[in-house]
Amino acid sequence: MFATLTSKGQLTLPKEIRDRLSLGTGAILDFQIRPDNTITATHVKPDARRIRGLLKSPHPAPLTVEQMDEAVSKHLRDKHAPARAGRKATGR
């Protein structure tokens, strides 16, 4: 089987190879050059670690220590605030 290298250094894998290795769009191949200049290509299976960092954080920037301290303080103030009017007293 033959494949021709383009001026951009790209080549198209023959269909027989793509089918045999079950390669689809976006498949990742790991190329190795052996001492005798033989080239091997191995299909790299998907791994969740490969996509780490691809998704954007919902926060525009990391919180500062001061912002975290304020959020904790607010939570504790709200949690331990006296009962609001309209609530029944528990009698405890």
C-alpha positions, 0 to 999 in steps of 0.5 A: 500500500502506498500513500503520497506525502503532500507539500504540507507534510500530510498524508492520507492513510489508505482506507484498508488501514483505517478500516482495519484499525477502526480509525475515524475522524480525530483518531490519534496515532502514535508514530515511532521510528525504529533504528532501521528507519521503519516507522510504526503507527499505533492507534492511541485509545481515548483517555479522559486525562487527554482532555484535561484543561480543554473546558473553560472554567465558569469563573472568569478568574480564580477567586482570591484568598480575600474573596474566599474568606468573605464567602466563608464569613457570609455563609457562617453569618447566614447559618448562625444568624438569629431566627427571622421573624415569622419562624416558629420558636423551637423552644430550645 
